[in-house]
Protein backbone atom coordinates (compact mmCIF):
# COMPACT_ATOMS: atom_id res chain seq x y z
CA UNK A 1 0.00 0.00 0.00
CA UNK A 2 1.49 3.30 -1.06
CA UNK A 3 0.45 6.51 0.64
CA UNK A 4 -0.54 9.72 -1.08
CA UNK A 5 2.71 11.61 -1.44
CA UNK A 6 2.44 13.59 -4.65
CA UNK A 7 0.19 16.36 -5.96
CA UNK A 8 -0.05 17.51 -9.56
CA UNK A 9 -2.29 20.12 -11.17
CA UNK A 10 -1.78 19.90 -14.94
CA UNK A 11 -2.86 22.89 -17.03
CA UNK A 12 -3.60 21.11 -20.31
CA UNK A 13 -5.34 17.90 -21.31
CA UNK A 14 -2.21 16.64 -23.04
CA UNK A 15 -0.10 17.24 -19.94
CA UNK A 16 -2.72 15.46 -17.81
CA UNK A 17 -2.89 12.29 -19.88
CA UNK A 18 0.91 12.23 -20.21
CA UNK A 19 1.21 12.36 -16.44
CA UNK A 20 -1.46 9.69 -16.06
CA UNK A 21 0.60 7.40 -18.25
CA UNK A 22 3.87 8.21 -16.45
CA UNK A 23 2.67 8.19 -12.86
CA UNK A 24 0.33 5.22 -13.05
CA UNK A 25 -1.13 5.32 -9.55
CA UNK A 26 -3.30 8.43 -9.70
CA UNK A 27 -6.47 9.57 -7.95
CA UNK A 28 -8.36 12.16 -10.00
CA UNK A 29 -9.79 15.21 -8.23
CA UNK A 30 -12.48 17.30 -9.91
CA UNK A 31 -15.20 18.85 -7.72
CA UNK A 32 -14.22 16.74 -4.70
CA UNK A 33 -17.80 16.43 -3.43
CA UNK A 34 -17.68 12.63 -3.60
CA UNK A 35 -13.95 12.02 -3.28
CA UNK A 36 -13.61 13.86 0.03
CA UNK A 37 -16.38 12.09 1.99
CA UNK A 38 -15.54 8.71 0.40
CA UNK A 39 -11.88 9.13 1.38
CA UNK A 40 -12.78 10.31 4.89
CA UNK A 41 -15.01 7.27 5.36
CA UNK A 42 -12.25 4.95 4.12
CA UNK A 43 -14.33 3.78 1.17
CA UNK A 44 -11.80 5.19 -1.28
CA UNK A 45 -8.04 4.91 -0.71
CA UNK A 46 -5.91 7.61 -2.25
CA UNK A 47 -3.36 6.38 -4.73
CA UNK A 48 0.18 7.75 -4.70
CA UNK A 49 -0.62 10.88 -6.69
CA UNK A 50 -3.57 13.23 -6.39
CA UNK A 51 -4.20 14.88 -9.76
CA UNK A 52 -6.29 18.02 -9.62
CA UNK A 53 -7.77 18.40 -13.11
CA UNK A 54 -9.53 21.70 -12.37
CA UNK A 55 -6.79 23.77 -14.05
CA UNK A 56 -7.41 22.21 -17.48
CA UNK A 57 -9.28 24.65 -19.75
CA UNK A 58 -10.14 21.94 -22.34
CA UNK A 59 -12.30 20.21 -19.74
CA UNK A 60 -14.44 23.29 -19.21
CA UNK A 61 -17.21 24.89 -21.18
CA UNK A 62 -20.43 23.92 -22.91
CA UNK A 63 -20.65 24.34 -26.67
CA UNK A 64 -22.50 23.17 -29.72
CA UNK A 65 -20.39 21.06 -32.09
CA UNK A 66 -22.39 20.11 -35.17
CA UNK A 67 -25.40 18.08 -34.11
CA UNK A 68 -24.09 17.61 -30.58
CA UNK A 69 -23.78 19.63 -27.43
CA UNK A 70 -20.44 19.02 -25.78
CA UNK A 71 -20.38 19.51 -22.03
CA UNK A 72 -16.86 19.64 -20.59
CA UNK A 73 -16.22 17.18 -17.77
CA UNK A 74 -15.62 20.02 -15.32
CA UNK A 75 -18.93 21.80 -15.94
CA UNK A 76 -20.65 22.00 -12.56
CA UNK A 77 -24.30 21.05 -12.19
CA UNK A 78 -25.10 24.75 -11.57
CA UNK A 79 -23.25 25.84 -14.71
CA UNK A 80 -25.13 23.25 -16.76
CA UNK A 81 -28.51 24.33 -15.35
CA UNK A 82 -27.82 27.98 -16.14
CA UNK A 83 -26.39 27.51 -19.64
CA UNK A 84 -28.53 28.87 -22.51
CA UNK A 85 -27.76 25.92 -24.84
CA UNK A 86 -28.81 23.44 -22.17
CA UNK A 87 -31.92 25.43 -21.29
CA UNK A 88 -32.93 25.57 -24.95
CA UNK A 89 -32.13 22.04 -26.11
CA UNK A 90 -31.75 19.90 -23.01
CA UNK A 91 -34.34 21.08 -20.46
CA UNK A 92 -34.33 17.52 -19.05
CA UNK A 93 -30.89 18.21 -17.59
CA UNK A 94 -32.18 21.41 -15.99
CA UNK A 95 -35.08 19.64 -14.30
CA UNK A 96 -32.83 16.77 -13.21
CA UNK A 97 -30.30 19.25 -11.81
CA UNK A 98 -33.03 20.77 -9.71
CA UNK A 99 -33.21 17.50 -7.74
CA UNK A 100 -29.45 17.19 -7.40
CA UNK A 101 -28.26 17.43 -3.79
CA UNK A 102 -28.15 21.08 -2.64
CA UNK A 103 -27.13 24.42 -4.11
CA UNK A 104 -23.67 24.21 -2.51
CA UNK A 105 -23.04 20.75 -3.96
CA UNK A 106 -24.42 21.70 -7.40
CA UNK A 107 -21.95 24.62 -7.35
CA UNK A 108 -19.01 22.28 -6.80
CA UNK A 109 -19.96 18.88 -8.22
CA UNK A 110 -19.06 18.24 -11.86
CA UNK A 111 -20.82 16.29 -14.59
CA UNK A 112 -17.65 14.31 -15.30
CA UNK A 113 -17.39 13.39 -11.63
CA UNK A 114 -20.99 12.23 -11.46
CA UNK A 115 -20.48 10.06 -14.56
CA UNK A 116 -17.12 8.60 -13.44
CA UNK A 117 -18.44 7.78 -9.97
CA UNK A 118 -20.88 5.50 -11.77
CA UNK A 119 -23.29 5.28 -8.88
CA UNK A 120 -26.39 3.25 -9.81
CA UNK A 121 -28.31 6.21 -8.31
CA UNK A 122 -26.22 9.00 -9.91
CA UNK A 123 -28.63 11.84 -10.58
CA UNK A 124 -27.39 12.87 -14.01
CA UNK A 125 -26.94 9.36 -15.43
CA UNK A 126 -30.54 8.42 -16.16
CA UNK A 127 -31.27 11.75 -17.90
CA UNK A 128 -28.03 11.44 -19.90
CA UNK A 129 -29.03 7.95 -21.05
CA UNK A 130 -32.45 9.21 -22.11
CA UNK A 131 -30.69 11.91 -24.12
CA UNK A 132 -28.48 9.33 -25.84
CA UNK A 133 -25.27 10.78 -24.42
CA UNK A 134 -21.79 9.43 -25.04
CA UNK A 135 -18.55 10.06 -23.20
CA UNK A 136 -15.38 11.46 -24.76
CA UNK A 137 -12.32 9.73 -23.30
CA UNK A 138 -8.82 11.13 -23.72
CA UNK A 139 -5.47 9.34 -23.47
CA UNK A 140 -1.99 9.27 -25.01
CA UNK A 141 -1.49 6.99 -27.98
CA UNK A 142 1.83 6.93 -29.86
CA UNK A 143 2.84 10.19 -28.16
CA UNK A 144 -0.30 11.90 -29.38
CA UNK A 145 -3.50 12.97 -27.69
CA UNK A 146 -6.09 10.37 -28.59
CA UNK A 147 -9.84 10.58 -28.06
CA UNK A 148 -12.46 7.89 -28.30
CA UNK A 149 -16.16 8.08 -27.61
CA UNK A 150 -18.39 5.49 -26.03
CA UNK A 151 -22.14 5.31 -25.53
CA UNK A 152 -23.05 5.79 -21.88
CA UNK A 153 -24.73 2.40 -21.25
CA UNK A 154 -21.55 0.70 -22.48
CA UNK A 155 -19.39 2.87 -20.18
CA UNK A 156 -20.93 1.62 -16.93
CA UNK A 157 -19.80 -1.75 -15.64
CA UNK A 158 -20.96 -1.82 -12.01
CA UNK A 159 -21.26 0.38 -8.93
CA UNK A 160 -18.27 2.73 -9.12
CA UNK A 161 -16.87 0.79 -12.07
CA UNK A 162 -16.52 2.05 -15.64
CA UNK A 163 -14.63 1.17 -18.80
CA UNK A 164 -12.31 4.14 -18.28
CA UNK A 165 -8.77 2.81 -18.83
CA UNK A 166 -6.03 3.47 -16.25
CA UNK A 167 -4.34 6.25 -18.19
CA UNK A 168 -7.54 7.71 -19.55
CA UNK A 169 -9.47 10.82 -18.58
CA UNK A 170 -13.12 11.60 -19.21
CA UNK A 171 -12.89 14.86 -21.15
CA UNK A 172 -16.52 15.58 -21.97
CA UNK A 173 -20.05 14.32 -22.33
CA UNK A 174 -21.56 14.60 -25.81
CA UNK A 175 -25.29 14.83 -26.29
CA UNK A 176 -27.07 14.78 -29.65
CA UNK A 177 -29.35 17.78 -30.08
CA UNK A 178 -32.83 16.25 -29.68
CA UNK A 179 -35.13 16.32 -32.71
CA UNK A 180 -38.26 18.46 -33.12
CA UNK A 181 -41.11 17.24 -30.94
CA UNK A 182 -38.79 15.54 -28.43
CA UNK A 183 -40.41 15.29 -25.01
CA UNK A 184 -38.61 14.01 -21.94
CA UNK A 185 -39.19 13.61 -18.22
CA UNK A 186 -37.07 12.64 -15.26
CA UNK A 187 -38.43 11.56 -11.93
CA UNK A 188 -36.33 10.90 -8.86
CA UNK A 189 -38.02 9.26 -5.93
CA UNK A 190 -36.49 9.49 -2.48
CA UNK A 191 -37.79 10.19 0.98
CA UNK A 192 -37.03 13.93 1.00
CA UNK A 193 -36.56 16.52 -1.74
CA UNK A 194 -33.00 17.67 -1.01
CA UNK A 195 -29.71 15.86 -0.53
CA UNK A 196 -31.28 12.44 -0.86
CA UNK A 197 -30.04 9.39 -2.69
CA UNK A 198 -32.73 8.03 -5.00
CA UNK A 199 -34.66 4.93 -4.03
CA UNK A 200 -35.48 4.80 -7.73
CA UNK A 201 -35.28 7.19 -10.65
CA UNK A 202 -36.89 7.06 -14.08
CA UNK A 203 -36.19 8.89 -17.28
CA UNK A 204 -38.37 8.79 -20.36
CA UNK A 205 -37.83 10.55 -23.67
CA UNK A 206 -39.11 10.35 -27.23
CA UNK A 207 -40.72 12.17 -30.08
CA UNK A 208 -44.42 12.79 -29.65
CA UNK A 209 -46.27 13.47 -32.88
CA UNK A 210 -50.07 13.35 -33.19
CA UNK A 211 -50.24 11.37 -29.95
CA UNK A 212 -47.80 8.74 -31.25
CA UNK A 213 -44.59 8.18 -29.28
CA UNK A 214 -41.48 7.18 -31.24
CA UNK A 215 -37.67 7.03 -30.89
CA UNK A 216 -38.43 6.17 -27.30
CA UNK A 217 -35.70 5.93 -24.69
CA UNK A 218 -36.33 4.75 -21.15
CA UNK A 219 -33.76 4.46 -18.37
CA UNK A 220 -33.94 3.50 -14.70
CA UNK A 221 -31.65 4.38 -11.80
CA UNK A 222 -31.05 2.56 -8.51
CA UNK A 223 -32.66 -0.72 -9.64
CA UNK A 224 -29.49 -2.49 -10.84
CA UNK A 225 -25.69 -2.29 -10.34
CA UNK A 226 -25.61 0.42 -13.01
CA UNK A 227 -28.19 2.80 -14.42
CA UNK A 228 -30.02 0.62 -16.97
CA UNK A 229 -31.89 0.94 -20.21
CA UNK A 230 -35.59 0.10 -19.99
CA UNK A 231 -35.53 -1.83 -23.24
CA UNK A 232 -38.78 -3.79 -22.72
CA UNK A 233 -40.56 -0.59 -21.71
CA UNK A 234 -39.22 1.12 -24.82
CA UNK A 235 -40.56 -1.72 -26.93
CA UNK A 236 -43.98 -1.45 -25.29
CA UNK A 237 -44.08 2.23 -26.24
CA UNK A 238 -42.30 2.49 -29.60
CA UNK A 239 -44.55 3.74 -32.38
CA UNK A 240 -47.68 3.43 -30.25
CA UNK A 241 -50.40 5.93 -29.56
CA UNK A 242 -49.83 7.08 -25.98
CA UNK A 243 -53.28 6.09 -24.68
CA UNK A 244 -54.34 4.46 -21.42
CA UNK A 245 -53.82 0.90 -22.70
CA UNK A 246 -50.29 1.61 -23.98
CA UNK A 247 -49.37 3.39 -20.76
CA UNK A 248 -50.70 0.52 -18.61
CA UNK A 249 -48.78 -2.05 -20.68
CA UNK A 250 -45.58 0.01 -20.51
CA UNK A 251 -45.86 0.36 -16.73
CA UNK A 252 -46.19 -3.42 -16.37
CA UNK A 253 -43.25 -3.96 -18.74
CA UNK A 254 -41.20 -1.56 -16.62
CA UNK A 255 -42.03 -3.39 -13.39
CA UNK A 256 -41.26 -6.77 -14.94
CA UNK A 257 -37.93 -5.82 -16.45
CA UNK A 258 -36.25 -4.36 -13.36
CA UNK A 259 -34.58 -6.55 -10.74
CA UNK A 260 -33.75 -4.24 -7.85
CA UNK A 261 -32.20 -5.20 -4.52
CA UNK A 262 -33.51 -4.51 -1.02
CA UNK A 263 -31.34 -2.12 0.94
CA UNK A 264 -31.56 0.62 3.54
CA UNK A 265 -33.46 2.90 1.16
CA UNK A 266 -36.18 0.55 -0.07
CA UNK A 267 -37.16 -3.10 -0.51
CA UNK A 268 -37.06 -4.79 -3.91
CA UNK A 269 -40.87 -5.11 -3.88
CA UNK A 270 -41.31 -1.41 -3.13
CA UNK A 271 -38.87 -0.41 -5.85
CA UNK A 272 -40.72 -2.49 -8.43
CA UNK A 273 -44.06 -0.98 -7.37
CA UNK A 274 -42.60 2.52 -7.55
CA UNK A 275 -41.18 1.83 -11.01
CA UNK A 276 -44.65 0.72 -12.12
CA UNK A 277 -46.53 3.64 -10.59
CA UNK A 278 -44.05 6.34 -11.53
CA UNK A 279 -43.64 5.09 -15.10
CA UNK A 280 -47.41 5.31 -15.45
CA UNK A 281 -47.53 8.78 -13.94
CA UNK A 282 -44.68 10.08 -16.12
CA UNK A 283 -46.24 8.67 -19.31
CA UNK A 284 -49.61 10.19 -18.45
CA UNK A 285 -47.82 13.50 -18.02
CA UNK A 286 -46.02 13.07 -21.38
CA UNK A 287 -49.30 12.19 -23.12
CA UNK A 288 -50.81 15.54 -22.09
CA UNK A 289 -47.88 17.51 -23.58
CA UNK A 290 -48.80 19.69 -26.52
CA UNK B 1 1.63 13.12 3.68
CA UNK B 2 3.15 15.59 1.30
CA UNK B 3 2.62 19.26 1.93
CA UNK B 4 1.69 21.74 -0.74
CA UNK B 5 2.35 25.45 -0.65
CA UNK B 6 -0.63 27.43 -1.93
CA UNK B 7 -1.46 31.10 -2.44
CA UNK B 8 -5.00 32.26 -1.98
CA UNK B 9 -6.88 35.46 -1.28
CA UNK B 10 -8.64 34.92 2.02
CA UNK B 11 -11.28 37.56 2.74
CA UNK B 12 -9.39 39.96 0.50
CA UNK B 13 -5.99 39.29 2.08
CA UNK B 14 -3.28 37.51 0.03
CA UNK B 15 -2.40 34.45 2.08
CA UNK B 16 0.30 31.80 1.69
CA UNK B 17 -0.16 28.51 3.51
CA UNK B 18 1.33 25.04 3.49
CA UNK B 19 -1.30 22.30 3.64
CA UNK B 20 -1.33 18.51 3.47
CA UNK B 21 -2.58 17.40 0.05
CA UNK B 22 -5.64 15.64 1.49
CA UNK B 23 -6.67 18.46 3.85
CA UNK B 24 -10.11 20.01 3.42
CA UNK B 25 -10.53 23.74 2.91
CA UNK B 26 -12.55 23.75 6.15
CA UNK B 27 -9.62 22.35 8.15
CA UNK B 28 -7.33 24.86 6.48
CA UNK B 29 -9.62 27.78 7.28
CA UNK B 30 -10.15 26.78 10.92
CA UNK B 31 -6.88 25.15 11.90
CA UNK B 32 -4.24 26.69 9.65
CA UNK B 33 -5.47 30.26 9.21
CA UNK B 34 -7.37 30.33 12.51
CA UNK B 35 -10.71 31.65 11.25
CA UNK B 36 -13.21 29.69 13.33
CA UNK B 37 -16.43 31.34 12.14
CA UNK B 38 -16.86 28.59 9.55
CA UNK B 39 -18.23 25.53 11.38
CA UNK B 40 -17.67 21.80 11.13
CA UNK B 41 -21.07 20.11 11.31
CA UNK B 42 -21.19 16.81 9.46
CA UNK B 43 -18.11 16.70 7.25
CA UNK B 44 -20.20 15.19 4.44
CA UNK B 45 -21.87 18.15 2.75
CA UNK B 46 -25.25 17.47 4.35
CA UNK B 47 -25.54 20.33 6.86
CA UNK B 48 -24.06 23.44 5.23
CA UNK B 49 -22.49 24.79 8.45
CA UNK B 50 -19.15 25.03 6.62
CA UNK B 51 -20.48 27.02 3.62
CA UNK B 52 -17.98 29.48 2.15
CA UNK B 53 -17.66 31.39 -1.12
CA UNK B 54 -15.01 30.28 -3.62
CA UNK B 55 -14.58 32.94 -6.30
CA UNK B 56 -17.94 34.26 -5.13
CA UNK B 57 -19.82 30.95 -5.40
CA UNK B 58 -21.09 29.09 -2.33
CA UNK B 59 -19.96 25.58 -1.57
CA UNK B 60 -19.29 23.20 1.31
CA UNK B 61 -15.72 23.78 2.49
CA UNK B 62 -15.68 20.32 4.10
CA UNK B 63 -15.91 18.76 0.61
CA UNK B 64 -13.35 21.11 -0.95
CA UNK B 65 -9.68 20.17 -1.04
CA UNK B 66 -7.55 22.97 0.41
CA UNK B 67 -5.15 22.67 -2.55
CA UNK B 68 -8.02 23.67 -4.85
CA UNK B 69 -8.01 27.13 -3.19
CA UNK B 70 -4.65 27.86 -4.83
CA UNK B 71 -4.92 31.09 -6.80
CA UNK B 72 -8.55 31.63 -5.85
CA UNK B 73 -10.66 33.98 -3.73
CA UNK B 74 -12.00 32.45 -0.54
CA UNK B 75 -14.62 34.36 1.45
CA UNK B 76 -15.73 33.17 4.88
CA UNK B 77 -18.35 34.54 7.26
CA UNK B 78 -15.62 36.83 8.69
CA UNK B 79 -15.19 38.30 5.19
CA UNK B 80 -18.88 39.16 4.94
CA UNK B 81 -18.38 41.65 7.77
CA UNK B 82 -17.00 44.02 5.13
CA UNK B 83 -19.55 43.10 2.45
CA UNK B 84 -22.63 45.35 2.17
CA UNK B 85 -25.06 42.50 1.35
CA UNK B 86 -23.46 40.27 3.98
CA UNK B 87 -23.94 42.98 6.60
CA UNK B 88 -27.61 43.43 5.65
CA UNK B 89 -28.18 39.69 6.02
CA UNK B 90 -26.45 39.58 9.41
CA UNK B 91 -28.58 42.49 10.63
CA UNK B 92 -31.78 40.92 9.28
CA UNK B 93 -30.95 37.64 11.09
CA UNK B 94 -30.53 39.51 14.37
CA UNK B 95 -33.72 41.50 13.90
CA UNK B 96 -35.83 38.49 12.96
CA UNK B 97 -34.49 36.47 15.89
CA UNK B 98 -33.21 33.92 13.37
CA UNK B 99 -30.33 32.86 15.61
CA UNK B 100 -30.69 30.44 18.49
CA UNK B 101 -27.66 28.29 19.27
CA UNK B 102 -25.90 29.97 16.35
CA UNK B 103 -24.01 26.97 15.02
CA UNK B 104 -25.72 26.94 11.61
CA UNK B 105 -25.76 30.74 11.36
CA UNK B 106 -22.44 31.39 9.55
CA UNK B 107 -23.29 28.86 6.85
CA UNK B 108 -26.88 30.11 6.66
CA UNK B 109 -25.73 33.71 6.19
CA UNK B 110 -23.17 32.80 3.51
CA UNK B 111 -25.75 30.70 1.64
CA UNK B 112 -28.39 33.45 2.02
CA UNK B 113 -25.91 35.78 0.35
CA UNK B 114 -25.52 33.36 -2.56
CA UNK B 115 -29.29 33.07 -2.86
CA UNK B 116 -29.90 36.83 -2.82
CA UNK B 117 -27.07 37.41 -5.28
CA UNK B 118 -28.58 34.89 -7.75
CA UNK B 119 -32.14 36.04 -7.14
CA UNK B 120 -32.55 39.38 -5.32
CA UNK B 121 -36.30 38.90 -4.76
CA UNK B 122 -36.93 35.24 -3.96
CA UNK B 123 -40.34 33.99 -2.85
CA UNK B 124 -40.60 32.10 0.45
CA UNK B 125 -40.53 28.85 -1.48
CA UNK B 126 -37.44 29.92 -3.40
CA UNK B 127 -35.81 30.83 -0.09
CA UNK B 128 -36.60 27.35 1.26
CA UNK B 129 -35.10 25.77 -1.85
CA UNK B 130 -32.07 28.06 -1.65
CA UNK B 131 -31.18 26.98 1.88
CA UNK B 132 -32.08 23.31 1.50
CA UNK B 133 -28.42 22.44 1.93
CA UNK B 134 -28.31 24.09 5.35
CA UNK B 135 -29.65 22.35 8.44
CA UNK B 136 -30.87 24.20 11.53
CA UNK B 137 -31.89 22.08 14.52
CA UNK B 138 -33.19 24.97 16.70
CA UNK B 139 -35.41 27.39 14.86
CA UNK B 140 -37.60 25.29 12.60
CA UNK B 141 -36.39 27.67 9.85
CA UNK B 142 -39.36 30.06 10.03
CA UNK B 143 -37.38 33.01 11.43
CA UNK B 144 -34.44 32.31 9.13
CA UNK B 145 -36.79 32.46 6.14
CA UNK B 146 -38.39 35.60 7.63
CA UNK B 147 -34.95 37.24 7.85
CA UNK B 148 -34.06 36.48 4.23
CA UNK B 149 -37.54 37.46 3.07
CA UNK B 150 -37.21 40.82 4.81
CA UNK B 151 -34.31 41.63 2.49
CA UNK B 152 -36.04 40.11 -0.53
CA UNK B 153 -39.06 42.38 -0.13
CA UNK B 154 -37.14 45.40 1.18
CA UNK B 155 -38.78 45.28 4.61
CA UNK B 156 -35.64 45.49 6.70
CA UNK B 157 -36.08 47.60 9.79
Interface residues (C-beta under 8 A of the other chain):
Chain A: X3 X4 X5 X6 X7 X9 X29 X31 X32 X33 X35 X36 X37 X39 X40 X46 X50 X52 X54 X78 X101 X102 X103 X104 X105 X107 X108 X193 X194 X195
Chain B: X1 X2 X4 X21 X22 X24 X43 X44 X45 X46 X48 X51 X54 X57 X58 X59 X60 X62 X63 X64 X65 X67 X68 X70 X111 X114 X115 X129 X130 X132 X133 X134
